[in-house]
Amino acid sequence: PNRFVNAFIYYGLSLNTNNLGGNPFINFLLAGAVEFPAYALCIYLLKRYGRRWPLSAAMFGAGLGCLATIPFMTSTLVWPRVTFAMFGKFCVTCSFGIIYVYSAEIYPTVVRNVGVGSSSMVGRVGSILAPFVKELGIYTHVTIPLAIFGILSITDGLLILCLPETHGKEMADTIDDVERSKSDTTNSDVISGSNSDVMVMDGLVMADKGSGAVGTRI
């Protein structure tokens, strides 16, 4: 669903520039120009903050940009809706660059080709549906497409937080490696969350509870 929503909003905002008012050529030029700083920023974010949080923040920002545009769609002021729409395009472009890296890292090697290919195919479905949602605004209300883009983007940004972080971690080779990493994460959370001072050495968990040392083989 992440790739679907990402492509859906990216192409939806790109095709919706004519409905923002003002000069359509300048709007389209701005929509393309914001991609240069967006991709440059995404390189910094990937190295500094990882994958999950920047992707979630970018999708959340794109949703806020779409929703903030809605009150000005029926106004005579053109610059506020163009500004908020370009902010949304900037954020979704950042997420578009991050999600390609993230989706490749989140799958283990044995299914990486199938996983990334399937995700890309689902994303293409979103890009196919985007023009129809844009036309929906003509037959209903001009704010409907932006409302759909905004709600889906914010929802997707929240769901991304359920995924694991892959930055700085060894990429899994098999599905068993993924299951093992989940198990290791759960065990480490249990150990770090205990009230005892715990040390793991050579497969032996040593817990100092003040009254003596207790050893447990793991």
C-alpha positions as a printed NumPy array, in Angstrom:
array([[  0.   ,   0.   ,   0.   ],
       [  2.916,   2.396,   0.569],
       [  4.06 ,   2.267,  -3.047],
       [  0.461,   2.529,  -4.256],
       [ -0.28 ,   5.655,  -2.211],
       [  3.11 ,   7.178,  -3.026],
       [  2.727,   6.875,  -6.805],
       [ -0.968,   7.757,  -6.6  ],
       [ -0.282,  11.079,  -4.879],
       [  2.892,  11.88 ,  -6.82 ],
       [  1.232,  11.632, -10.227],
       [ -2.041,  13.01 ,  -8.908],
       [ -0.391,  16.246,  -7.752],
       [  1.676,  16.444, -10.939],
       [ -1.443,  16.227, -13.102],
       [ -3.476,  18.544, -10.873],
       [ -1.349,  21.65 , -11.49 ],
       [ -3.801,  22.989, -14.106],
       [ -6.568,  23.112, -11.507],
       [ -4.633,  25.376,  -9.14 ],
       [ -5.426,  28.537, -11.073],
       [ -3.04 ,  31.149, -12.417],
       [ -0.697,  30.341, -15.274],
       [ -0.736,  26.557, -15.893],
       [  2.73 ,  26.649, -17.489],
       [  4.291,  28.332, -14.446],
       [  2.511,  25.868, -12.156],
       [  3.88 ,  22.928, -14.119],
       [  7.352,  24.501, -14.118],
       [  7.24 ,  24.914, -10.331],
       [  6.019,  21.331,  -9.891],
       [  9.089,  20.131, -11.762],
       [ 11.51 ,  22.587, -10.138],
       [ 10.71 ,  21.495,  -6.574],
       [ 11.947,  17.997,  -7.384],
       [ 15.596,  19.09 ,  -7.549],
       [ 15.872,  20.241,  -3.9  ],
       [ 13.562,  17.403,  -2.826],
       [ 15.878,  14.681,  -4.149],
       [ 18.931,  16.503,  -2.788],
       [ 17.312,  16.676,   0.657],
       [ 16.342,  13.02 ,   0.56 ],
       [ 20.018,  12.036,   0.183],
       [ 20.847,  13.89 ,   3.396],
       [ 17.839,  12.461,   5.223],
       [ 18.698,   8.895,   4.225],
       [ 22.223,   9.223,   5.602],
       [ 21.353,  11.193,   8.722],
       [ 17.987,   9.891,   9.903],
       [ 17.515,   6.516,   8.23 ],
       [ 14.543,   5.397,   6.176],
       [ 11.401,   4.964,   8.244],
       [ 11.063,   8.341,   9.965],
       [ 11.967,  10.497,   6.92 ],
       [  9.543,   8.496,   4.747],
       [  6.768,   8.818,   7.313],
       [  7.423,  12.545,   7.782],
       [  7.485,  13.12 ,   4.006],
       [  4.142,  11.374,   3.474],
       [  2.662,  13.208,   6.454],
       [  3.92 ,  16.534,   5.071],
       [  2.49 ,  15.755,   1.625],
       [ -0.89 ,  15.059,   3.206],
       [ -0.824,  18.288,   5.183],
       [  0.121,  20.208,   2.037],
       [ -2.847,  18.745,   0.15 ],
       [ -5.301,  19.43 ,   2.967],
       [ -3.985,  22.976,   3.494],
       [ -4.656,  23.72 ,  -0.182],
       [ -8.371,  22.902,   0.104],
       [ -9.578,  26.115,   1.865],
       [ -8.027,  28.255,  -0.889],
       [ -9.401,  26.31 ,  -3.879],
       [-12.536,  28.477,  -3.974],
       [-10.674,  31.671,  -3.067],
       [ -9.562,  34.389,  -5.466],
       [ -6.043,  34.158,  -4.035],
       [ -3.883,  31.97 ,  -6.233],
       [ -0.512,  32.028,  -4.455],
       [ -1.62 ,  30.246,  -1.21 ],
       [ -2.993,  27.186,  -3.008],
       [ -0.025,  27.035,  -5.368],
       [  2.378,  27.342,  -2.411],
       [  0.723,  24.579,  -0.37 ],
       [  0.336,  22.339,  -3.407],
       [  4.043,  22.749,  -4.247],
       [  4.924,  21.953,  -0.638],
       [  2.92 ,  18.753,  -0.96 ],
       [  4.683,  17.941,  -4.234],
       [  8.055,  18.61 ,  -2.59 ],
       [  7.286,  16.202,   0.267],
       [  5.888,  13.427,  -1.914],
       [  8.934,  13.709,  -4.184],
       [ 11.171,  13.157,  -1.14 ],
       [  9.15 ,  10.086,  -0.244],
       [  9.325,   8.876,  -3.852],
       [ 13.125,   8.817,  -3.649],
       [ 13.261,   7.27 ,  -0.169],
       [ 10.754,   4.5  ,  -0.805],
       [ 12.828,   2.961,  -3.601],
       [ 15.756,   2.5  ,  -1.218],
       [ 13.572,   1.391,   1.675],
       [ 11.583,  -1.183,  -0.285],
       [ 14.795,  -2.771,  -1.622],
       [ 16.298,  -3.059,   1.862],
       [ 13.238,  -4.36 ,   3.657],
       [ 12.98 ,  -7.568,   1.6  ],
       [ 15.431, -10.461,   2.127],
       [ 17.705, -11.355,  -0.779],
       [ 15.799, -14.48 ,  -1.842],
       [ 12.612, -12.505,  -2.543],
       [ 14.038,  -9.035,  -3.18 ],
       [ 13.504,  -9.093,  -6.955],
       [  9.948, -10.369,  -6.593],
       [  9.181,  -8.   ,  -3.713],
       [ 10.503,  -4.849,  -5.364],
       [  8.927,  -5.795,  -8.695],
       [  5.555,  -6.485,  -7.114],
       [  5.728,  -3.23 ,  -5.147],
       [  6.545,  -1.322,  -8.314],
       [  3.609,  -2.953, -10.106],
       [  1.241,  -1.926,  -7.299],
       [  2.675,   1.585,  -7.544],
       [  1.875,   1.656, -11.262],
       [ -1.74 ,   0.851, -10.414],
       [ -1.766,   3.98 ,  -8.256],
       [ -0.334,   6.073, -11.085],
       [ -2.992,   4.678, -13.447],
       [ -5.809,   5.654, -11.083],
       [ -4.436,   9.149, -10.37 ],
       [ -5.783,  10.803, -13.585],
       [ -9.284,   9.438, -12.927],
       [ -9.316,  10.91 ,  -9.426],
       [ -8.19 ,  14.22 , -10.905],
       [-11.149,  14.137, -13.31 ],
       [-13.404,  13.323, -10.357],
       [-12.995,  16.933,  -9.252],
       [-14.646,  18.134, -12.457],
       [-17.822,  16.119, -11.893],
       [-18.071,  16.534,  -8.102],
       [-16.103,  19.34 ,  -6.446],
       [-12.668,  20.764,  -7.085],
       [-11.529,  19.946,  -3.538],
       [-12.375,  16.208,  -3.677],
       [ -9.087,  15.046,  -5.296],
       [ -6.964,  16.984,  -2.811],
       [ -9.012,  15.633,   0.101],
       [ -8.443,  12.06 ,  -1.136],
       [ -4.719,  12.699,  -1.633],
       [ -4.359,  14.297,   1.794],
       [ -6.226,  11.65 ,   3.785],
       [ -4.461,   8.74 ,   2.068],
       [ -1.051,  10.364,   2.486],
       [ -1.438,  11.   ,   6.22 ],
       [ -2.801,   7.492,   6.787],
       [  0.113,   6.009,   4.864],
       [  2.592,   8.11 ,   6.851],
       [  1.247,   6.659,  10.087],
       [  1.271,   3.075,   8.78 ],
       [  4.919,   3.385,   7.741],
       [  5.844,   3.636,  11.424],
       [  4.797,  -0.019,  11.778],
       [  7.675,  -1.08 ,   9.493],
       [ 11.177,  -1.861,  10.801],
       [ 14.111,   0.505,  10.362],
       [ 16.783,  -0.795,   7.944],
       [ 19.396,   1.951,   8.228],
       [ 22.752,   0.699,   9.509],
       [ 21.55 ,  -2.909,   9.709],
       [ 22.763,  -5.931,   7.798],
       [ 20.412,  -6.857,   4.979],
       [ 18.69 , -10.208,   5.433],
       [ 19.493, -12.986,   2.971],
       [ 16.676, -15.419,   3.753],
       [ 13.23 , -15.31 ,   5.292],
       [ 14.664, -17.16 ,   8.297],
       [ 17.078, -14.256,   8.809],
       [ 14.111, -11.874,   8.977],
       [ 12.347, -14.06 ,  11.535],
       [ 15.572, -14.38 ,  13.517],
       [ 16.084, -10.611,  13.565],
       [ 12.538, -10.153,  14.878],
       [ 13.251, -12.703,  17.572],
       [ 16.537, -11.024,  18.512],
       [ 14.821,  -7.639,  18.717],
       [ 12.118,  -9.034,  20.993],
       [ 14.679, -10.714,  23.244],
       [ 16.801,  -7.577,  23.486],
       [ 13.739,  -5.511,  24.395],
       [ 12.838,  -7.976,  27.149],
       [ 16.392,  -7.997,  28.515],
       [ 16.811,  -4.199,  28.408],
       [ 13.389,  -3.673,  29.947],
       [ 14.021,  -5.8  ,  33.039],
       [ 14.744,  -4.287,  36.429],
       [ 18.039,  -6.189,  36.711],
       [ 21.438,  -5.331,  35.341],
       [ 21.827,  -7.933,  32.596],
       [ 24.975,  -8.995,  30.751],
       [ 25.081, -11.42 ,  27.82 ],
       [ 28.379, -13.297,  27.477],
       [ 29.029, -16.416,  25.403],
       [ 25.382, -17.451,  25.362],
       [ 24.953, -16.968,  29.133],
       [ 22.687, -14.271,  30.565],
       [ 24.052, -12.974,  33.896],
       [ 21.636, -10.955,  36.039],
       [ 22.873,  -9.072,  39.07 ],
       [ 19.95 ,  -8.532,  41.43 ],
       [ 21.954,  -7.257,  44.37 ],
       [ 21.683, -10.481,  46.33 ],
       [ 23.687, -12.643,  43.968],
       [ 24.321, -13.508,  40.337],
       [ 21.866, -15.647,  38.424],
       [ 22.873, -17.347,  35.184],
       [ 20.535, -18.564,  32.438],
       [ 21.576, -20.319,  29.245],
       [ 20.043, -18.912,  26.029]])
